[in-house]
């Protein structure tokens, strides 16, 4: 039932269980994250993530494509993906960087969208989830770890209360 927070310390899991038992998990999240974003289309999402990339990763290869993916299954798959696509064009090898973000992020607070965007951008420099990867994530979003934890809380809330969660932030 608490699979999104299984690897956290027992004291943290107990605090989450207490919030759930008191029916305050949704209130905690709604009170903390009040700002929904306006990046509802693939075009505006591309601009948003490209600006993040240009601000924090100027020397990395340009983004070719960024889009919301409605087929991404949050529970069994991922919240976002990154792709490195290499194609031969004549005598040259062309590389393209693509990011796909789950369409669930259209209706979530901006901090959550920024966290998943930062996560996928960091994979362009660091392939593995290692110390350097998370250092880059924190560089781009100083509150990265807290926002990731709170997103895990939201996913827990979504799992526990599927009919209530879709409108939690609206």
Biotite code that builds the C-alpha atoms (Angstrom):
import biotite.structure as struc

atoms = struc.array([
    struc.Atom([0.000, 0.000, 0.000], chain_id="A", res_id=1, res_name="UNK", atom_name="CA", element="C"),
    struc.Atom([2.907, 2.368, 0.688], chain_id="A", res_id=2, res_name="UNK", atom_name="CA", element="C"),
    struc.Atom([5.143, 1.180, -2.132], chain_id="A", res_id=3, res_name="UNK", atom_name="CA", element="C"),
    struc.Atom([6.215, 4.681, -3.162], chain_id="A", res_id=4, res_name="UNK", atom_name="CA", element="C"),
    struc.Atom([7.843, 5.291, 0.229], chain_id="A", res_id=5, res_name="UNK", atom_name="CA", element="C"),
    struc.Atom([9.027, 1.741, 1.081], chain_id="A", res_id=6, res_name="UNK", atom_name="CA", element="C"),
    struc.Atom([12.717, 2.655, 1.053], chain_id="A", res_id=7, res_name="UNK", atom_name="CA", element="C"),
    struc.Atom([12.323, 5.523, 3.545], chain_id="A", res_id=8, res_name="UNK", atom_name="CA", element="C"),
    struc.Atom([13.100, 5.114, 7.269], chain_id="A", res_id=9, res_name="UNK", atom_name="CA", element="C"),
    struc.Atom([10.408, 3.568, 9.461], chain_id="A", res_id=10, res_name="UNK", atom_name="CA", element="C"),
    struc.Atom([9.881, 6.831, 11.355], chain_id="A", res_id=11, res_name="UNK", atom_name="CA", element="C"),
    struc.Atom([9.042, 8.601, 8.076], chain_id="A", res_id=12, res_name="UNK", atom_name="CA", element="C"),
    struc.Atom([6.659, 5.846, 7.007], chain_id="A", res_id=13, res_name="UNK", atom_name="CA", element="C"),
    struc.Atom([4.929, 6.058, 10.394], chain_id="A", res_id=14, res_name="UNK", atom_name="CA", element="C"),
    struc.Atom([4.436, 9.800, 9.947], chain_id="A", res_id=15, res_name="UNK", atom_name="CA", element="C"),
    struc.Atom([2.871, 9.201, 6.537], chain_id="A", res_id=16, res_name="UNK", atom_name="CA", element="C"),
    struc.Atom([0.624, 6.457, 7.950], chain_id="A", res_id=17, res_name="UNK", atom_name="CA", element="C"),
    struc.Atom([-0.523, 8.878, 10.666], chain_id="A", res_id=18, res_name="UNK", atom_name="CA", element="C"),
    struc.Atom([-1.409, 11.505, 8.054], chain_id="A", res_id=19, res_name="UNK", atom_name="CA", element="C"),
    struc.Atom([-3.352, 8.883, 6.110], chain_id="A", res_id=20, res_name="UNK", atom_name="CA", element="C"),
    struc.Atom([-5.200, 7.643, 9.212], chain_id="A", res_id=21, res_name="UNK", atom_name="CA", element="C"),
    struc.Atom([-6.134, 11.226, 10.130], chain_id="A", res_id=22, res_name="UNK", atom_name="CA", element="C"),
    struc.Atom([-7.160, 11.824, 6.486], chain_id="A", res_id=23, res_name="UNK", atom_name="CA", element="C"),
    struc.Atom([-4.741, 14.759, 6.304], chain_id="A", res_id=24, res_name="UNK", atom_name="CA", element="C"),
    struc.Atom([-2.336, 13.628, 3.576], chain_id="A", res_id=25, res_name="UNK", atom_name="CA", element="C"),
    struc.Atom([-4.279, 15.409, 0.840], chain_id="A", res_id=26, res_name="UNK", atom_name="CA", element="C"),
    struc.Atom([-4.641, 18.527, 2.979], chain_id="A", res_id=27, res_name="UNK", atom_name="CA", element="C"),
    struc.Atom([-0.894, 18.567, 3.634], chain_id="A", res_id=28, res_name="UNK", atom_name="CA", element="C"),
    struc.Atom([-0.120, 18.397, -0.084], chain_id="A", res_id=29, res_name="UNK", atom_name="CA", element="C"),
    struc.Atom([-2.786, 20.882, -1.101], chain_id="A", res_id=30, res_name="UNK", atom_name="CA", element="C"),
    struc.Atom([-1.632, 23.339, 1.562], chain_id="A", res_id=31, res_name="UNK", atom_name="CA", element="C"),
    struc.Atom([2.000, 23.077, 0.552], chain_id="A", res_id=32, res_name="UNK", atom_name="CA", element="C"),
    struc.Atom([1.629, 23.174, -3.249], chain_id="A", res_id=33, res_name="UNK", atom_name="CA", element="C"),
    struc.Atom([-0.741, 25.917, -4.340], chain_id="A", res_id=34, res_name="UNK", atom_name="CA", element="C"),
    struc.Atom([0.670, 26.977, -7.714], chain_id="A", res_id=35, res_name="UNK", atom_name="CA", element="C"),
    struc.Atom([-0.497, 25.082, -10.758], chain_id="A", res_id=36, res_name="UNK", atom_name="CA", element="C"),
    struc.Atom([1.481, 25.771, -13.908], chain_id="A", res_id=37, res_name="UNK", atom_name="CA", element="C"),
    struc.Atom([0.285, 27.009, -17.289], chain_id="A", res_id=38, res_name="UNK", atom_name="CA", element="C"),
    struc.Atom([2.320, 24.590, -19.454], chain_id="A", res_id=39, res_name="UNK", atom_name="CA", element="C"),
    struc.Atom([-0.609, 22.581, -20.787], chain_id="A", res_id=40, res_name="UNK", atom_name="CA", element="C"),
    struc.Atom([0.505, 21.999, -24.384], chain_id="A", res_id=41, res_name="UNK", atom_name="CA", element="C"),
    struc.Atom([3.533, 20.240, -25.817], chain_id="A", res_id=42, res_name="UNK", atom_name="CA", element="C"),
    struc.Atom([4.743, 23.553, -27.232], chain_id="A", res_id=43, res_name="UNK", atom_name="CA", element="C"),
    struc.Atom([4.665, 25.379, -23.892], chain_id="A", res_id=44, res_name="UNK", atom_name="CA", element="C"),
    struc.Atom([6.172, 22.325, -22.142], chain_id="A", res_id=45, res_name="UNK", atom_name="CA", element="C"),
    struc.Atom([9.043, 22.318, -24.659], chain_id="A", res_id=46, res_name="UNK", atom_name="CA", element="C"),
    struc.Atom([9.698, 26.006, -23.965], chain_id="A", res_id=47, res_name="UNK", atom_name="CA", element="C"),
    struc.Atom([9.623, 25.488, -20.205], chain_id="A", res_id=48, res_name="UNK", atom_name="CA", element="C"),
    struc.Atom([12.010, 22.519, -20.199], chain_id="A", res_id=49, res_name="UNK", atom_name="CA", element="C"),
    struc.Atom([14.265, 24.073, -22.832], chain_id="A", res_id=50, res_name="UNK", atom_name="CA", element="C"),
    struc.Atom([14.589, 27.190, -20.650], chain_id="A", res_id=51, res_name="UNK", atom_name="CA", element="C"),
    struc.Atom([15.556, 24.982, -17.677], chain_id="A", res_id=52, res_name="UNK", atom_name="CA", element="C"),
    struc.Atom([18.140, 23.219, -19.837], chain_id="A", res_id=53, res_name="UNK", atom_name="CA", element="C"),
    struc.Atom([19.585, 26.463, -21.176], chain_id="A", res_id=54, res_name="UNK", atom_name="CA", element="C"),
    struc.Atom([19.769, 27.970, -17.692], chain_id="A", res_id=55, res_name="UNK", atom_name="CA", element="C"),
    struc.Atom([21.519, 25.025, -16.032], chain_id="A", res_id=56, res_name="UNK", atom_name="CA", element="C"),
    struc.Atom([23.070, 22.911, -18.803], chain_id="A", res_id=57, res_name="UNK", atom_name="CA", element="C"),
    struc.Atom([24.193, 25.392, -21.469], chain_id="A", res_id=58, res_name="UNK", atom_name="CA", element="C"),
    struc.Atom([26.838, 23.125, -22.988], chain_id="A", res_id=59, res_name="UNK", atom_name="CA", element="C"),
    struc.Atom([24.660, 20.052, -23.425], chain_id="A", res_id=60, res_name="UNK", atom_name="CA", element="C"),
    struc.Atom([23.159, 19.113, -26.774], chain_id="A", res_id=61, res_name="UNK", atom_name="CA", element="C"),
    struc.Atom([19.902, 20.859, -27.705], chain_id="A", res_id=62, res_name="UNK", atom_name="CA", element="C"),
    struc.Atom([16.526, 19.279, -27.062], chain_id="A", res_id=63, res_name="UNK", atom_name="CA", element="C"),
    struc.Atom([14.799, 17.962, -30.163], chain_id="A", res_id=64, res_name="UNK", atom_name="CA", element="C"),
    struc.Atom([11.427, 17.080, -28.735], chain_id="A", res_id=65, res_name="UNK", atom_name="CA", element="C"),
    struc.Atom([9.516, 17.441, -25.459], chain_id="A", res_id=66, res_name="UNK", atom_name="CA", element="C"),
    struc.Atom([5.953, 16.288, -25.065], chain_id="A", res_id=67, res_name="UNK", atom_name="CA", element="C"),
    struc.Atom([3.275, 15.072, -22.709], chain_id="A", res_id=68, res_name="UNK", atom_name="CA", element="C"),
    struc.Atom([2.692, 11.354, -23.111], chain_id="A", res_id=69, res_name="UNK", atom_name="CA", element="C"),
    struc.Atom([-0.854, 10.206, -22.399], chain_id="A", res_id=70, res_name="UNK", atom_name="CA", element="C"),
    struc.Atom([0.108, 6.555, -22.825], chain_id="A", res_id=71, res_name="UNK", atom_name="CA", element="C"),
    struc.Atom([2.613, 6.565, -19.978], chain_id="A", res_id=72, res_name="UNK", atom_name="CA", element="C"),
    struc.Atom([1.329, 4.323, -17.183], chain_id="A", res_id=73, res_name="UNK", atom_name="CA", element="C"),
    struc.Atom([2.372, 6.002, -13.945], chain_id="A", res_id=74, res_name="UNK", atom_name="CA", element="C"),
    struc.Atom([1.947, 2.944, -11.750], chain_id="A", res_id=75, res_name="UNK", atom_name="CA", element="C"),
    struc.Atom([3.897, 0.354, -13.726], chain_id="A", res_id=76, res_name="UNK", atom_name="CA", element="C"),
    struc.Atom([6.163, 2.534, -15.825], chain_id="A", res_id=77, res_name="UNK", atom_name="CA", element="C"),
    struc.Atom([7.677, 5.934, -15.177], chain_id="A", res_id=78, res_name="UNK", atom_name="CA", element="C"),
    struc.Atom([6.650, 9.538, -14.769], chain_id="A", res_id=79, res_name="UNK", atom_name="CA", element="C"),
    struc.Atom([8.976, 10.658, -17.507], chain_id="A", res_id=80, res_name="UNK", atom_name="CA", element="C"),
    struc.Atom([11.450, 9.266, -19.992], chain_id="A", res_id=81, res_name="UNK", atom_name="CA", element="C"),
    struc.Atom([14.472, 10.516, -21.853], chain_id="A", res_id=82, res_name="UNK", atom_name="CA", element="C"),
    struc.Atom([15.733, 9.234, -25.175], chain_id="A", res_id=83, res_name="UNK", atom_name="CA", element="C"),
    struc.Atom([19.013, 9.605, -27.014], chain_id="A", res_id=84, res_name="UNK", atom_name="CA", element="C"),
    struc.Atom([18.348, 8.937, -30.659], chain_id="A", res_id=85, res_name="UNK", atom_name="CA", element="C"),
    struc.Atom([21.203, 8.697, -33.143], chain_id="A", res_id=86, res_name="UNK", atom_name="CA", element="C"),
    struc.Atom([20.527, 8.661, -36.869], chain_id="A", res_id=87, res_name="UNK", atom_name="CA", element="C"),
    struc.Atom([22.835, 8.516, -39.822], chain_id="A", res_id=88, res_name="UNK", atom_name="CA", element="C"),
    struc.Atom([22.211, 11.374, -42.239], chain_id="A", res_id=89, res_name="UNK", atom_name="CA", element="C"),
    struc.Atom([24.534, 11.140, -45.176], chain_id="A", res_id=90, res_name="UNK", atom_name="CA", element="C"),
    struc.Atom([28.079, 10.942, -43.829], chain_id="A", res_id=91, res_name="UNK", atom_name="CA", element="C"),
    struc.Atom([27.123, 12.429, -40.444], chain_id="A", res_id=92, res_name="UNK", atom_name="CA", element="C"),
    struc.Atom([25.701, 10.973, -37.265], chain_id="A", res_id=93, res_name="UNK", atom_name="CA", element="C"),
    struc.Atom([22.917, 13.174, -35.867], chain_id="A", res_id=94, res_name="UNK", atom_name="CA", element="C"),
    struc.Atom([21.984, 12.865, -32.184], chain_id="A", res_id=95, res_name="UNK", atom_name="CA", element="C"),
    struc.Atom([18.623, 13.937, -30.829], chain_id="A", res_id=96, res_name="UNK", atom_name="CA", element="C"),
    struc.Atom([17.538, 14.348, -27.222], chain_id="A", res_id=97, res_name="UNK", atom_name="CA", element="C"),
    struc.Atom([13.869, 13.766, -26.425], chain_id="A", res_id=98, res_name="UNK", atom_name="CA", element="C"),
    struc.Atom([11.898, 13.964, -23.189], chain_id="A", res_id=99, res_name="UNK", atom_name="CA", element="C"),
    struc.Atom([8.422, 12.599, -22.573], chain_id="A", res_id=100, res_name="UNK", atom_name="CA", element="C"),
    struc.Atom([6.489, 13.567, -19.451], chain_id="A", res_id=101, res_name="UNK", atom_name="CA", element="C"),
    struc.Atom([3.400, 11.773, -18.180], chain_id="A", res_id=102, res_name="UNK", atom_name="CA", element="C"),
    struc.Atom([0.269, 13.763, -19.025], chain_id="A", res_id=103, res_name="UNK", atom_name="CA", element="C"),
    struc.Atom([-0.731, 13.585, -15.342], chain_id="A", res_id=104, res_name="UNK", atom_name="CA", element="C"),
    struc.Atom([1.672, 16.511, -14.827], chain_id="A", res_id=105, res_name="UNK", atom_name="CA", element="C"),
    struc.Atom([-0.648, 18.830, -16.766], chain_id="A", res_id=106, res_name="UNK", atom_name="CA", element="C"),
    struc.Atom([-2.813, 19.161, -13.647], chain_id="A", res_id=107, res_name="UNK", atom_name="CA", element="C"),
    struc.Atom([-0.124, 19.081, -10.953], chain_id="A", res_id=108, res_name="UNK", atom_name="CA", element="C"),
    struc.Atom([1.752, 21.905, -9.231], chain_id="A", res_id=109, res_name="UNK", atom_name="CA", element="C"),
    struc.Atom([4.678, 23.503, -11.019], chain_id="A", res_id=110, res_name="UNK", atom_name="CA", element="C"),
    struc.Atom([7.181, 22.176, -8.466], chain_id="A", res_id=111, res_name="UNK", atom_name="CA", element="C"),
    struc.Atom([6.274, 18.595, -9.434], chain_id="A", res_id=112, res_name="UNK", atom_name="CA", element="C"),
    struc.Atom([6.639, 19.358, -13.142], chain_id="A", res_id=113, res_name="UNK", atom_name="CA", element="C"),
    struc.Atom([9.986, 21.039, -12.498], chain_id="A", res_id=114, res_name="UNK", atom_name="CA", element="C"),
    struc.Atom([11.171, 18.030, -10.477], chain_id="A", res_id=115, res_name="UNK", atom_name="CA", element="C"),
    struc.Atom([10.399, 15.523, -13.224], chain_id="A", res_id=116, res_name="UNK", atom_name="CA", element="C"),
    struc.Atom([11.867, 17.834, -15.887], chain_id="A", res_id=117, res_name="UNK", atom_name="CA", element="C"),
    struc.Atom([15.069, 18.291, -13.865], chain_id="A", res_id=118, res_name="UNK", atom_name="CA", element="C"),
    struc.Atom([15.260, 14.523, -13.341], chain_id="A", res_id=119, res_name="UNK", atom_name="CA", element="C"),
    struc.Atom([15.023, 13.778, -17.056], chain_id="A", res_id=120, res_name="UNK", atom_name="CA", element="C"),
    struc.Atom([17.428, 16.580, -17.999], chain_id="A", res_id=121, res_name="UNK", atom_name="CA", element="C"),
    struc.Atom([19.992, 15.259, -15.517], chain_id="A", res_id=122, res_name="UNK", atom_name="CA", element="C"),
    struc.Atom([19.974, 11.943, -17.385], chain_id="A", res_id=123, res_name="UNK", atom_name="CA", element="C"),
    struc.Atom([21.482, 13.698, -20.410], chain_id="A", res_id=124, res_name="UNK", atom_name="CA", element="C"),
    struc.Atom([24.694, 14.167, -18.403], chain_id="A", res_id=125, res_name="UNK", atom_name="CA", element="C"),
    struc.Atom([24.482, 11.282, -15.930], chain_id="A", res_id=126, res_name="UNK", atom_name="CA", element="C"),
    struc.Atom([22.949, 8.019, -17.139], chain_id="A", res_id=127, res_name="UNK", atom_name="CA", element="C"),
    struc.Atom([22.764, 6.329, -13.719], chain_id="A", res_id=128, res_name="UNK", atom_name="CA", element="C"),
    struc.Atom([21.062, 7.418, -10.505], chain_id="A", res_id=129, res_name="UNK", atom_name="CA", element="C"),
    struc.Atom([24.341, 8.072, -8.737], chain_id="A", res_id=130, res_name="UNK", atom_name="CA", element="C"),
    struc.Atom([25.731, 10.799, -6.496], chain_id="A", res_id=131, res_name="UNK", atom_name="CA", element="C"),
    struc.Atom([26.656, 13.027, -9.458], chain_id="A", res_id=132, res_name="UNK", atom_name="CA", element="C"),
    struc.Atom([23.143, 12.601, -10.902], chain_id="A", res_id=133, res_name="UNK", atom_name="CA", element="C"),
    struc.Atom([21.426, 13.771, -7.703], chain_id="A", res_id=134, res_name="UNK", atom_name="CA", element="C"),
    struc.Atom([23.956, 16.578, -7.236], chain_id="A", res_id=135, res_name="UNK", atom_name="CA", element="C"),
    struc.Atom([22.980, 17.871, -10.687], chain_id="A", res_id=136, res_name="UNK", atom_name="CA", element="C"),
    struc.Atom([19.266, 17.569, -9.821], chain_id="A", res_id=137, res_name="UNK", atom_name="CA", element="C"),
    struc.Atom([19.776, 19.610, -6.632], chain_id="A", res_id=138, res_name="UNK", atom_name="CA", element="C"),
    struc.Atom([21.820, 22.169, -8.557], chain_id="A", res_id=139, res_name="UNK", atom_name="CA", element="C"),
    struc.Atom([18.887, 22.689, -10.949], chain_id="A", res_id=140, res_name="UNK", atom_name="CA", element="C"),
    struc.Atom([16.189, 22.505, -8.246], chain_id="A", res_id=141, res_name="UNK", atom_name="CA", element="C"),
    struc.Atom([17.511, 23.027, -4.699], chain_id="A", res_id=142, res_name="UNK", atom_name="CA", element="C"),
    struc.Atom([14.355, 21.499, -3.168], chain_id="A", res_id=143, res_name="UNK", atom_name="CA", element="C"),
    struc.Atom([14.571, 18.430, -5.466], chain_id="A", res_id=144, res_name="UNK", atom_name="CA", element="C"),
    struc.Atom([14.628, 15.775, -2.712], chain_id="A", res_id=145, res_name="UNK", atom_name="CA", element="C"),
    struc.Atom([11.710, 17.275, -0.799], chain_id="A", res_id=146, res_name="UNK", atom_name="CA", element="C"),
    struc.Atom([9.605, 17.693, -3.941], chain_id="A", res_id=147, res_name="UNK", atom_name="CA", element="C"),
    struc.Atom([10.401, 14.119, -5.017], chain_id="A", res_id=148, res_name="UNK", atom_name="CA", element="C"),
    struc.Atom([9.282, 12.872, -1.596], chain_id="A", res_id=149, res_name="UNK", atom_name="CA", element="C"),
    struc.Atom([6.088, 14.930, -1.777], chain_id="A", res_id=150, res_name="UNK", atom_name="CA", element="C"),
    struc.Atom([5.389, 13.584, -5.273], chain_id="A", res_id=151, res_name="UNK", atom_name="CA", element="C"),
    struc.Atom([5.714, 10.104, -3.770], chain_id="A", res_id=152, res_name="UNK", atom_name="CA", element="C"),
    struc.Atom([3.175, 11.179, -1.146], chain_id="A", res_id=153, res_name="UNK", atom_name="CA", element="C"),
    struc.Atom([0.857, 12.355, -3.905], chain_id="A", res_id=154, res_name="UNK", atom_name="CA", element="C"),
    struc.Atom([1.196, 9.006, -5.689], chain_id="A", res_id=155, res_name="UNK", atom_name="CA", element="C"),
    struc.Atom([0.409, 7.285, -2.381], chain_id="A", res_id=156, res_name="UNK", atom_name="CA", element="C"),
    struc.Atom([-2.666, 9.494, -2.022], chain_id="A", res_id=157, res_name="UNK", atom_name="CA", element="C"),
    struc.Atom([-3.662, 8.704, -5.592], chain_id="A", res_id=158, res_name="UNK", atom_name="CA", element="C"),
    struc.Atom([-3.388, 4.992, -4.864], chain_id="A", res_id=159, res_name="UNK", atom_name="CA", element="C"),
    struc.Atom([-5.369, 5.205, -1.620], chain_id="A", res_id=160, res_name="UNK", atom_name="CA", element="C"),
    struc.Atom([-8.078, 7.564, -2.891], chain_id="A", res_id=161, res_name="UNK", atom_name="CA", element="C"),
    struc.Atom([-8.241, 7.226, -6.699], chain_id="A", res_id=162, res_name="UNK", atom_name="CA", element="C"),
    struc.Atom([-11.544, 9.099, -7.028], chain_id="A", res_id=163, res_name="UNK", atom_name="CA", element="C"),
    struc.Atom([-10.401, 12.090, -4.913], chain_id="A", res_id=164, res_name="UNK", atom_name="CA", element="C"),
    struc.Atom([-6.855, 12.539, -6.147], chain_id="A", res_id=165, res_name="UNK", atom_name="CA", element="C"),
    struc.Atom([-7.364, 13.773, -9.670], chain_id="A", res_id=166, res_name="UNK", atom_name="CA", element="C"),
    struc.Atom([-8.884, 17.028, -8.414], chain_id="A", res_id=167, res_name="UNK", atom_name="CA", element="C"),
    struc.Atom([-6.643, 17.397, -5.345], chain_id="A", res_id=168, res_name="UNK", atom_name="CA", element="C"),
    struc.Atom([-4.885, 20.498, -6.678], chain_id="A", res_id=169, res_name="UNK", atom_name="CA", element="C"),
    struc.Atom([-7.728, 22.040, -8.675], chain_id="A", res_id=170, res_name="UNK", atom_name="CA", element="C"),
])
